[in-house]
Amino acid sequence: MTAPHDIDLPTAGSTPAAAPNPSDTALAALRAEIDVLDDRLHELVMRRADVVARLAASGIKAGRQASPLRPGREAMILRRLLRRHAGPLPPGALVQLWREILAGSSAMQGGFSVAVYARGPEQARLAREHFGSQTPLRSHETAARALAAVANGEAQVAVLPLPEEAEAPEAAWWTGLDSPRLQVVARLPFWAPGGENVPEALAVTQGAADPSGADRTLLRLELADDRGRAQLAAALTAAGLPPRLLQLRRDGGVVRALAEVDGVVAADDPRLGSLPARALPLGGYAVPERGE
Ligand SMILES: O=C(O)C(=O)C[C@]1(C(=O)O)C=C[C@@H](O)C=C1
């Protein structure tokens, strides 16, 4: 026998429980699916961080370079992921997710901060997006000050504007870059939608970049005589270093050129010896990815 209070009888005037709305049920089911996937993703992100911690603790990288940053390796990771990427998530969102992960990985390996000299808010934003939302970023009044912060170990990376031919002598930071101590190691942004004129910047650290498999080098050329751009381009091409870009400056009596060439060119590369100029590699970067 059931006790009377166990029987669920509708009482006069009460309304029956509302049937669940089918769209609410569907929403709850999809959100439950998302929760399961978020847990899995989180698990993997934590496992990845454990591997980076093991890498850092092993000391394998110790002493090789002042900064934990390996832009070439990061470029290889991002290129591989972009190649396998499919589905509706925009590639820019994929890259930004990994930029946060990679920045967090660098921070885990010791102090990691960035000195920024930006000509405008867009370049400052590039630094923030590339080095993640959590990385300490400090703005400097001049490129020289941002470089000094890296040279004295206050920061691990300087983010500086891409050189422009017509800029003032004090803005042309590359003319005095203390290479090979300080070198260009990355070009920002690594990924951007194609077909747009994107603002860009260069990153400088102590020591050289690690090659990524598709790289470019910046060469500083100091010319003994004032030869023209076409002549210099021809000499570079004849040496096996056809320039993708060539900026020429005449500051006081000194003629300097900045050339961007394909591949990784070291200071002892024999091709540099045949040039009609003193040539010094200023570092280089992984060729940035520009979307369709
Ligand atoms: O491969 C390394 O050297 C790492 O430190 C790991 C890692 C990563 O998280 O994948 C982190 C930072 C570097 O800039 C590159 C890669």
The ligand as a Gaussian input file, in Angstrom:
#p B3LYP/6-31G(d) Opt

LIG

0 1
 O       60.700000      24.019000     -28.877000
 C       61.112000      24.778000     -27.995000
 O       62.289000      25.168000     -27.963000
 C       60.199000      25.277000     -26.963000
 O       60.608000      26.021000     -26.093000
 C       58.747000      24.923000     -27.032000
 C       57.924000      26.013000     -27.691000
 C       56.476000      25.431000     -27.812000
 O       55.672000      25.719000     -26.931000
 O       56.236000      24.664000     -28.735000
 C       57.922000      27.246000     -26.865000
 C       58.578000      28.398000     -27.201000
 C       59.431000      28.490000     -28.369000
 O       59.395000      29.744000     -28.947000
 C       59.151000      27.426000     -29.351000
 C       58.457000      26.296000     -29.042000

